[in-house]
């Protein structure tokens, strides 16, 4: 069968990533356009036309299909999310169970555990199911579906072109960043998000940055050429003008951490409760949708995407009480919509919750201590950044993303401050359960980290300097009795002056044990394995484990080659593994102490 390999063209690395990244970026951009049109179409048909609920738009996203004239009907809105949950539940559990929940976490799992493998139908089902979930009033975001579209095509392209596992992982992650960068009109943040979101610590997948930058730029350009280049939100000229304001933003940082902890724990408690329900998974999203609809019956602003509320809060058009209630209502509707098995992302609701937290704190401080909060609307912008940075463990990309989404870069300092606070306070809490803490914890880097640790340790530091040896003239009968009195199976064989002859491997001499008449004839020097690699004490453990693995032996002689191959010690596979485990435990303990500090 014909297999196409890009490597056969012998392109430079940057050239190859430019071609691959451009292809993924184009598809991610087109996928974002299709998904956004489907989402607006579903919202128009179900919420606007059937329910009479005007889905308000932001300045950068006008309603593509306009608005219907149907009068608002709370009773229809009550049951619409349940209908959407029923439809999306059937699609997901019938055709692609991986598409349930928030898709970014599934993409993270695919990168860490499956070398970027995502089935081709998952992005397709995710797109349709998420459009229906959000379009019927389910509380969800766009980043999950579009992340799986970009990541799914990156995975597909990697398989078609027979790329290496490493290249497939990079392309999958770059596709994820491309989708996010396009749908939120934030190309720089999308590129960094792909490298940052894989880990719950400050670690990053640096090798993803170049490919994800290419994919994100292309996807953003394709998407915006269709929908326009304006930022998602229109903001006032918010500025950071006084260090006194950091006092207010510090309070906001703690508030983002508290509500972030509440959000994550509520979400996963509700998710666990739905998983325990002994009913068909096809119907669970419908139940979650009904619970969402009940909340939406009393507070319609808590269902659907809800981006218009962010812009209203920025312009101080929402009351402090409304914002406080919206925090809890949005946490619950999101948990019911997605935690029940519905299909959508969590970034959008997180932005609404973060904006509500920021608006609530900003208004409260403005009423009590206006000198530290002169512009309550600025707290909405910073709240979005701090809240998602904390729950997603992605402070850098979130700070940039919120700045790009609002077109306001004057709040970078308070955004950095609040995001850092929330990130540090929520180190043990993350919405993305498939994140790992450090690169060394990821299955894709286990081998790299293993060798990195071993390269820093010398053979002389752990070798056994006084090994049990056999003289080359020891008779076979004496060898058998000697071996039975020890716990070892392999022994260096040396001459009288200590020069290495070879290594006696017990498994190699078993056949002689039952041969009569050989006990007094055969000697150690004749039956030992002479083609055994040796190592110097100055070599590192990575060299040692490579030699041991190449010959599939347990013991490696350490010799002084400057003195006629004199044996000065041994090193075993068990010694190397034990040393690695000790270093690993020590580093993890240090990391935990730093995190606690």
Buried (B, 14 or more C-beta within 10 A) or exposed (E): EEEEEBEEEEBEEEEBBBBBBBBBBBBBBBBBBBBBBBBBBBBBBBBBBBBBBBBBBBBBBEBBBEBBEBEEEBEBBBBBBBBBBBBBBBBBBEBBEBBBBBBBBBBBBBBBBBBBBBBEEBBBBBBBBBBBBBBBBBBBBBBBBBBBBBBBBBBBBBBEBEBEEEBBBBBBBBBBBBBBBBBBBBBBBBBBBBBBBBBBBBBBBEEBBBBBBBBBBBBBBBBBEEBEEBBBBBBBEBEBEEEEBBBBBBBBBBBBBBBBBBBBEBBBEBBEEBEEEEEEBBBBBBBBBBBBBBBBBEBBBBBBBBBBBBBBBBEBEBEBEBBBBBBBBBBBBBBBBBBBBBBBBBBBBBBBBBBBBBBBBBBBBBEEEEEBBBBBBBBBBBBBBBBBBBBBBBBBBBBBBBBBBBBBEBBBBBBBBBBBBBBBBBBEBBBBBBBBBBBBBBEBBEEEBBBEBBEEBBBBEBBEEEBEBBBBEBBBEBBBEBBEEEEEEBBBBBBEEBBBBBBBBBEEBEEBEEEEEBBEEBBBBBBBBEEBBBBBBEBBBBBBBBBBEEBEBBBBBBBBEEEEBBBBBBBBBEBBEEBBEEBBEEBBEEBEEEEEE
